[in-house]
Amino acid sequence: MKVGDLVTLSTYALQSAPLAKWRIMTWEDKKPLAGIVVEVRDSKYIRPWTSENEKKLFIVRWISPGGPGGRWGLSFRFEQDGFFYRNDLKHLKKSKK
């Protein structure tokens, strides 16, 4: 995944408790959620036990109104928790319409 890619939240992310609001919005209410990756950066907190998934941080700007500020729901400290891991995102597929 790189800067400029169109993304949405993955099933992995939507099944987490902090993103339950968006799970209801996308699964039950059928509202689309789309965003653009605007930045990819290395994590400052890499340890020997850090997984590959947690080594890169993805910053997303949501095109759809009401997208989450980060992987823990709404974010008030953008630099600290306004990011997603790779497993939280998936590429947006073209509509068949």
C-alpha positions in Angstrom: 0.0 0.0 0.0 1.3 3.4 -0.9 0.4 7.1 -0.8 -2.5 7.9 -3.0 -4.2 4.5 -2.7 -8.0 4.4 -2.2 -8.8 2.4 0.9 -11.5 1.4 3.3 -11.5 -0.4 6.6 -10.8 -4.1 6.6 -12.9 -6.7 8.3 -10.1 -7.1 10.8 -10.4 -3.4 11.8 -14.2 -3.4 11.8 -14.3 -6.3 14.3 -12.4 -4.3 16.9 -14.3 -2.7 19.7 -13.1 0.9 19.1 -14.4 0.8 15.5 -17.8 -0.7 16.3 -19.5 2.5 15.2 -18.1 2.2 11.7 -19.0 -1.5 11.6 -22.6 -0.6 12.1 -22.4 2.2 9.6 -20.8 0.0 6.8 -22.4 -3.4 7.5 -25.9 -2.6 8.7 -26.6 0.9 7.3 -24.7 0.1 4.1 -23.0 3.5 4.0 -19.8 3.6 2.0 -16.5 4.5 3.7 -13.6 5.5 1.5 -10.3 7.3 2.1 -7.0 8.1 0.6 -3.6 7.2 2.1 -1.8 10.5 2.5 1.3 9.4 4.4 3.2 6.2 5.2 5.8 6.4 7.9 7.9 4.1 10.1 6.9 3.7 13.7 9.1 5.3 16.3 8.5 2.4 18.7 10.0 -0.6 17.0 11.1 -3.3 19.4 12.5 -6.8 18.7 9.0 -8.3 19.2 7.2 -5.7 17.0 5.3 -7.4 14.2 5.7 -6.5 10.5 2.1 -5.1 10.6 3.1 -2.6 13.4 6.3 -1.3 11.8 4.6 1.1 9.3 1.9 3.6 10.1 -0.7 4.7 7.5 -2.3 8.1 7.7 -5.7 8.2 6.0 -7.9 11.2 5.0 -11.5 10.0 4.6 -13.4 11.1 1.5 -16.7 9.9 3.1 -17.9 12.0 6.0 -17.5 10.7 9.5 -14.5 8.4 9.0 -12.5 7.4 12.1 -9.5 9.5 13.2 -7.4 6.4 13.9 -7.4 2.8 14.7 -8.8 3.5 18.2 -11.8 5.5 17.0 -11.9 9.2 17.2 -8.5 10.8 17.6 -7.7 13.9 19.6 -3.9 13.7 19.4 -3.3 13.2 15.6 0.5 12.7 15.9 0.2 10.0 18.5 -2.9 8.0 17.6 -4.3 9.2 14.3 -3.0 6.3 12.3 -3.8 2.8 11.0 -1.8 -0.4 10.6 -1.7 -2.2 7.3 -4.1 -4.9 8.6 -6.7 -2.2 9.4 -7.0 -1.2 5.7 -7.9 -2.8 2.4 -7.8 -1.4 -1.1 -11.1 -0.1 -2.4 -12.5 -2.1 -5.2 -14.3 -0.6 -8.2 -18.0 -0.8 -8.2 -19.7 -3.0 -10.8 -22.3 -0.3 -11.4 
